[in-house]
């Protein structure tokens, strides 16, 4: 990759040498305003031939993602969104043995649900005197939410029978009502469990376990557990559903188990307009069943010890545990309350002239569509693009700068730090994405040559995003690449470049071009922002394509 990245630099140096030797300082532009030039480079702005508008996305595929979210998020521009979770749980070890297999009794002592937040820990001291301070990440809002946990009777498939079980089964953000019609509520035992007024906290948990040593001394073992949703669940349900099923067919494999216990559904609600939302990695979420059992005792000759009635004497074995892990199919469902003024602003976009404002929001949200060199002639290509191709200009830099309309957003910490652009016609990221040498950085600073982070002012309010399209524009001009539509989305993590399907059943062909897929990193996001479009009266902040180039003579 380093060798490939060095080639454009070498070629650029050669082009500069050629230009110095042969050019005559007289650089011309066609249909654009010159915004600066020197002995080698000329810059131009393309604005009249850009058309950009926004539209509401149809329901999105939400399974097969690296992270999930739960909670209620109120964006004061885009309204309130509730994000629920449906997930399968799997056996940590199929066909488990819960203690000795001869005549024991089992009893669940506690059942702990634990869904960890993303957090960073700093430890001071050591051992039992250690003090650990946590800083939360990917937790938004601090108002209480209500979480109700149900057993689901909806069978989640891994593969789609309509593809002869060759393709994965897809589940969509609008399927909440279907799943909620298949909840098991009045069964005995029942899993239904309510967590009221839950607020994510940066406080971790300290779990102590006391055992008796050989000299009858107490040994205290301390475990530090990172912040997360950690609650006790009903004992009877897991006693009968799991422990009492030892040796039964339902526990012999995960395929059997996922048919037996089909899933858990977390329904999230808020009594106010605000709430809290957190993103988590299901790989680290689990349910731990802590249980005791009895085992027979033996004498020195390895015979059963018997009481005076001839019955085997048993002793209790404590501190046993077994885990059910979040695994298999899991997905989010969304309920959005989009304000009417936002709906009105984007429900009938101007496809010819573009819009004054552009809107983007993650999740089952809003996308912006951008058409560069949109003024096409009879051959389907813009006259301006044809002219640049005929002149064989050598593109040194090209970018789109999206200015934030600070009058229309709250600003500050609620603004998305990253946005991402992609080829909307072919559902792929652009060439510039693959050639970005910052891709090895942490997600917040990765791919920043191509997808610049939000530039903020001294007041911490977002001013603009700068998206570099140098290779994309160069290929468009010098290699006659197809002038595709571009899509602009919020991104939770720009390193996640896979795509998710837009529900074809509720997304038929219509007056607007059909959007078939969107980037996965937007599906798992929740934030949004408002940008100035190509048709705003504010010329200084109008969306423009800026190209810096050399024109050989």
N, C-alpha and C positions, 0 to 999 in steps of 0.2 A: 504493500500500500504506500510506503514512503517513497518508493521508486516512482510509482505512478503519480504521486502528488508533486514530485520534483519536476516532471516533464513540463507542465504548464508554465512553471517559473522560468525554465530554460528557454522555452519558446517565446515567452514574453520579453526576455532580455534580447533575444535575436530580433524580435519585431521592433523593439525600441532602437536598436542600432541601425536597422534598415530605415526606420522613420527619420532618424537624425540625419542620415546621409541623403535622403531623397525627398523629404517633404518640403513644402514651400511656405509653411505657416498659414496658408490660406485654407481654413476649414469651413465647410458649409454644412448647414442643417436644413432638412426639408420638413416643413410642417411643424416645427418645434421651436421653442425658445432657447437660445444659447444661455446657459447659466454660468459659463466659465470656460476658458480654454488657455493653454499654454503652448509651448513649442511642440509638444507631443500629443497631448490629450485634449479632446473636446468632450463636453458634457451636454446632454440634452434631456429634456423632460417630455414625457409622453403623458398627456392627461386627457385630451379630447377623445382619444380612441380607447379609453378604458371605461368599461361598464361594470359596476359592482352593485350587488344587491343582496339582501338577506332573506332567508326563508326558514320556517319552522321544520324541523326534522320529524319524520314519521317514527314510529316505534323502532327501537334498535335492539339488536342481539346483545344480551348481557351475560351469557355464559361463556366459558372458555376465556377467562381473564385472569391475570396474575393477582389482582387484589379486588376486594369488594368494599362496599360502604354500607352503613346503616345510620339512619337518623333523619332529622328534619333540618332543612337549611332554608333560611329566609334571606333572599337577595332583595334588597330594597328597590331594585330596578326590575328584576325579572320575577319577583314573587316567591311564593313558598313552594318547596319541593319536599316530598316525603319519599324516603328510599327504604324499601322493605327487603328482606332477605329470605330466600328459600334455599336450603342446602341439604344434601344427603350427609349422613355420618357413616363412617366405616369402622370395622373392627380393627383395633391395633394389632391383634393377633387372632386369626381365625381359629375356630374350634377351641376356645379357651377352657382351661381347667381352673376353677375358682377354689383352690385349696386341695385338701386331701379328698380322695374319691370314695372313701369308706365311711358311710353313715354320718357325715357331718351335717351341720345346719349352717346356712349362710344368712348373714344379715347386712344390709346396706347401712353404713353408719353416716355417710354423707355423700352427696353427689354435687360436684362443683363444675359449673360452666365457666370457662375462661376464654375470652376473646381479647388478646393483647392489642393495645394501641401501638403505633409506631412511636418510639421514644429513644432518647439518648440518656445514658446514665453516667453520673460522676460519683465516685466512691471516695469517702474519707474514712480513715481508720481501717481496721481489719477484724475478721472474726465476728464475735457477737457484739463487738463495739463499733462495727462499721456503720456509717451513715451514708445512705445512697440518695442522691438527689436526681430527679428525672426531669427532662425537658421533653414535652410532647411535640410530636410532628404529625401533620395530616389530621388534626382535630380542629373542628371549626364550630364556633359558637359556644356559649356557656349557659344556655337556658335549659331547663329540665325537659325531658321527653319521657313518654311512657312506652315501654316495650312489653308486648305480650307474646309469649312463646307458645306455639301450638304444635301438635303432631299433625303431619300432613299425610293425606291418603292419595296424593297425586303421584303416580309413578313417573319418575324422571328417567328418560332413556339416554343412553350414551350415544347411540347411533340412530339415524333416521330410517324407518322402514320403507319410506317412499324411494329411497336410493338403494334399496336392497341391502340396507345396513352397511353401506360403504362410507357414507358421509356422517359427520356428527349431527346429532339432533340440536336444533337451534331453539332457544327460548328468548322471548322478547320482553321489553320493558313495560308493555301495556297488559301483560297477562295476569296481573294481580287478582282481578275478579275471578278468573278461572281457578287459580290456586286457592283463593279464600272460600270458594264453593266446595272445596275438597278437604277442609280441615276437620279433624276428629276432635270434637269438643266435649261431648257428653259421655264419653266412654269411662269405664272403671277398670283399671286405674287410669287417671287422666294426667296428661303432661301439662295441660293449660296452666300457665304461670305468668303472673304480672309483675313487672318491675316498674314501680311508679317513681316519677320525679327523678329520673336518672340524669346526672350531669357528669360528663367525663372529667376525671381528676388526674392531676399529675402525681398523686400520692400512690406509692407502690404498696405492696402487701407484705407483711412479715408472718410467715407460717412457722410455728414451732411444733416440734414433735418430741415427746418425752418418752424415753425408754429406761429400763432398769438394767444396769450392768451386772457383771459377775459378782461383785461385792455389794449388791443391792443398792448401789448408788444411782441416783438419777442422772441420766445423760440427756441434755437438751440439745437438739439439733435444730438450727435456725435456717430457714430458706427465705431468700428475698425474691419476691415475685414482682415483675414490672407492672406498671399501671395498665388497666384494661377493664373490661366488663367482667366482673368475677362475682358470681352469685351461687347460692345453694338451690338446687332443684328438688322437686318432690321425690321422696325416697321410695314410696310404694310403686310408682311407675317403673323405676329402674330395677327395683327388686323383682317385680313380676316379669317385666319385659326383657331383662338381661340375665340377672343372676339365676333366676329360677329356670332358665332355658338351657342350662349347661347340658351338653350331650345331645340336644335336639338339633334337627336338621337346619333350623333357621340360623344357627351360629356356626355352621361348619364351613361356610365360605361367605365372602362379601357379596357375591351375586345373590345368594339366598337372603342375606341380611338386608340388602337394599330393597328387596321385595317385601320383607317382613316389617321393617321400620323404614317407611318410604321417604321420610324427610322431616326436617324441622322448619317451621315458618315463623319468622320474626316480623311482627307487624308493629310499625313505629307510628306514634301519634304525638301531637303536642297540643296542650290546652291553650297555648298562646300563639301569636303570629311568629314568634321566634322559636329556636330550638337548638339542638346540637347535632353534629354529624361527624362521624369518624371513619377513616379508611383503614382497613386492616388486611393482613395476609392470612387467608384461611389455613395455610399450611401450619400455622402455629396455634390455631384454635382447637379446643377439645372439650370433652366432658369426661371428668375423672370420677369413677365410682370407687369410693373407699369402703371396704367391707371387712368383716370378721368371719372366721369360720372355726369349727371345732375339729380337732383331730384326736385319734385314740392315743392313749399313753401306753408305754411298754415298760416291763420290768427289766432287771439286769440280764435275764435270759432271752430277751427279745420276745417275750410273750405279752399279750394284752394284759394290762392291769384291770382287775375286776373289782367291783364293789361287793358288799356282803350279799347282795342278791344275785351276783353272777353277771351283772351288766358291765359292759366295757366303760371304763372311765375316760372321759374326754377332757381335753384342755382347750381353751380358747386361744386362737392365733390371731393377733390383731395387726393393724397397720398394713393391710393388703390393698392394692389398688389395680384398677383396670381402666384403660382409656378408650373412648370412642373419639375418633379424629374426624375433623371436617374434611371431607374428601368426596370423590365422585363428582356428580353434577351439582353446581351451585350457581345462583343467579340473583340479580337484583330486579325488583319491579319499582316503577316510578309513578308518583302522582304529582302532577304539576298544576299550579294555580297561576298561570301566566296572566298578568294584568291586561286589561282591555286596550290600554294605550299602546302596549308593545305589540299585541296582536294586530291592531289597526295600522301600525307603522310598517309591518312586514307582510301582511296577508296578500297584498296585491302589488308586488314590486314592479318598478319600471324597468323592463328588460331592454329598452332601447337607449334610454338616457342614463340609467343608473340612479342611485339614491343619494340623498344628502347625508344620511347616517347609515352605518353598518352595525349589525348586532351579531354577537357570537356568545353562546353559552353552552357549557358542557352537558353531559348526560343526554337524556331525551330532550335535546335543546334546540339550538339555532345555529345554522351554518351561513357563512357568507360566500357567495359565488363571484368570481372575478374573471372577466374576459379582457385580455390584453389585445391590442390592435383589433378592435371590434368592428371597425368601419370597413367591412369587406366589399370587394367589387365582384364583377361577374365570374371571376375565377375562384371566388371563395377566399381570397387572401386580401388583407388590407393593403391599400396602395402605399401606405407609409412603410409597412413591413417589406413589400416588394422593393421599394427604393433602397432601404437599408441593405437588403440582400444584394441588389445590383451594385451597390457601392463597395460591397465586401468589407465592411468596417470590421475592425478587430476589437471585440468587447473587452475592456479592462475591468469594468465593474458595473453591476446593475442591481438595483434594489427597489423595493416598495417600502414606503414609510407610512405606517398607519398611526395617525395622531388620535389620542384619546379625547373624546368629548367630555371634558370634566364637568360640564354643566348638567350632564345627564346620568352620572354615576355617583356613588357614594365615595369611592376612591380609597386610597390607603391600602391596608392589609387585605381587603376583600377583592382587590384587583388580581386577575390571573397573571402570574409571573411569566408564563410562556404561552405563545400561540404557535400554531404549526400550519404550513401550507402544503398542498399536495395536488397531484394530477387527478382531477375529478372524473375525467373521461376514462382513464385506465386504472384507477384505484391503486396508485402507487405514489410514494414520496418522490421528490424531484432529484435530479442528478446531483445537485448541490448538497443534498442531505448525505449522500454516500461519500462525497469527497471532503467532508468537513473533518479537519484534523483534531477538533476538540471533542470528538465522540467518545473518547476514553475518560472524560471528566465525570464528576458526579452529575446526576440528572439535571439539577437546577442550573448547572454551568455547561452542560453538554450541548454540542451542535450549535454553539452561539455565533459562529462565523456566518452560518446560513440563517439560523432562527434566533435573532438577537433577543435577549431578555428585555423586559419592560424597562425603559429608561425613565427614572423618576426624578422629580425636581427636589429642591431642598426641603419642601414641605411633605415629601414622601408620596406625593400624588403622581400617578403615572402620566407621562407626557407622550411617549410614542414607542412603537415597536418597529425595528428595522429588519426587514427580511431580504437577504441577499439572494439574487437569482442569476448570478453571473454566468454560470455554466448553462442554465436553462435558456437564457436569452441568447447566449453565444451559439448554442445548438440550433435555436430557432432561426437565427440569421444566417449562420455559416454552413449549417448542415441541412437546411430546409426541413427541420423537424416540424411536426404538426403543431399548430397553435391550439393547444388544448385549453379547456376550462380549468380554472384553479379553484380549489376549495380552501377556505380558511376556518380553522376551528381553535377552540381553547384546548390546551394540552396539559394533562396532569404530570406526564413524564415523557419528554420528547424522544427518549431512547426506546419507547414502546412503539414500534412502527407498523405493527400488524393492523389488519382491517376487520371491521365487523359489518355484518349485513344489515341493511335497512329492510324492515318487514315488507315483503313484496305483496302480501295480502291486503294491506291497508295503504299501499303506495303505488296505485295504478298510474299508467301514463295519463298526463293531463296537460294543461297549458304551460306548466313549468317543466323543464327537463327533469327526468327522473334521476334521483340520487340513489344509487344501488348500495354503496358502501361508504363508511366513514372510518377514520382512524380510531383504533382501540383506545389510544391515550386520551381521546376526548370523551369516550363512553364512560370512563371511570372518573371523569372530572365533574365539577358541580358549579364552578364559578363562571362569571360572564362579564362582558364589558361592552361599551358603545364607542364606536370609532367614527371619524369623519369619512364620508364617502367621496366618490369622484364628482358628485354633483352638488357639493356644498358651496354656498356663497363665500365661505371663508377660503380664499385662494391660498393663503399661507399654509393651511392645514389640509388642503384638498389632496386626495389620494393621487399620486403620480408615480409613474415608472421613470426612474432616473438612470440614465446609461452614460457611462464614461468610456470613450472609445478612441482608437487610432484609425484614421482613414488613409490608407496607402494611396499614393498618386503615381 
